[in-house]
């Protein structure tokens, strides 16, 4: 192997390690975003359930009010 080939190999090795680190950072970012998305989905489901319960309570109160009139 010539000196030029050795330098190219070292340069590629450095680039590979840099890309590997960037890939790890990207994986962590994706994991954080996925977790955040899951939390938001849970919050949305919870709020929808609360809305449905409140709608049911309103309906029951209206029905009770109509019966008293």
Phi, psi and omega per residue, in radians:
X1 nan 2.407 3.136
X2 -1.462 2.921 3.114
X3 -1.069 -0.680 3.136
X4 -1.077 -0.746 3.115
X5 -1.093 -0.666 3.115
X6 -1.142 -0.737 3.134
X7 -1.152 -0.675 3.091
X8 -1.094 -0.714 -3.130
X9 -1.150 -0.730 3.110
X10 -1.131 -0.743 3.124
X11 -1.075 -0.775 3.122
X12 -1.121 -0.645 3.117
X13 -1.106 -0.755 3.102
X14 -1.118 -0.757 3.126
X15 -1.093 -0.710 3.134
X16 -1.085 -0.808 3.133
X17 -1.104 -0.682 3.124
X18 -1.123 -0.788 3.124
X19 -1.134 -0.619 3.112
X20 -1.122 -0.750 3.099
X21 -1.116 -0.761 3.116
X22 -1.072 -0.696 3.121
X23 -1.094 -0.729 3.109
X24 -1.099 -0.736 3.104
X25 -1.093 -0.742 3.118
X26 -1.103 -0.680 3.104
X27 -1.098 -0.725 3.110
X28 -1.128 -0.725 3.118
X29 -1.088 -0.761 3.110
X30 -1.077 -0.735 3.131
X31 -1.091 -0.762 3.123
X32 -1.096 -0.786 -3.126
X33 -1.150 -0.667 3.102
X34 -1.118 -0.770 3.110
X35 -1.089 -0.776 3.120
X36 -1.059 -0.725 3.117
X37 -1.111 -0.722 3.110
X38 -1.093 -0.707 3.114
X39 -1.116 -0.758 3.130
X40 -1.109 -0.711 3.097
X41 -1.057 -0.743 3.109
X42 -1.090 -0.784 3.132
X43 -1.078 -0.709 3.121
X44 -1.101 -0.810 3.119
X45 -1.045 -0.764 -3.139
X46 -1.082 -0.769 3.132
X47 -1.144 -0.680 3.092
X48 -1.098 -0.696 3.100
X49 -1.106 -0.739 3.107
X50 -1.085 -0.735 3.123
X51 -1.071 -0.789 3.135
X52 -1.092 -0.702 3.094
X53 -1.113 -0.743 3.126
X54 -1.139 -0.684 3.084
X55 -1.070 -0.727 3.134
X56 -1.134 -0.739 3.104
X57 -1.091 -0.718 3.119
X58 -1.086 -0.777 3.130
X59 -1.065 -0.779 3.141
X60 -1.118 -0.703 3.115
X61 -1.164 -0.686 3.103
X62 -1.116 -0.770 3.127
X63 -1.080 -0.736 3.122
X64 -1.140 -0.683 3.129
X65 -1.145 -0.714 3.118
X66 -1.122 -0.622 3.136
X67 -1.204 -0.520 -3.118
X68 -1.433 -0.274 -3.104
X69 -1.447 nan nan
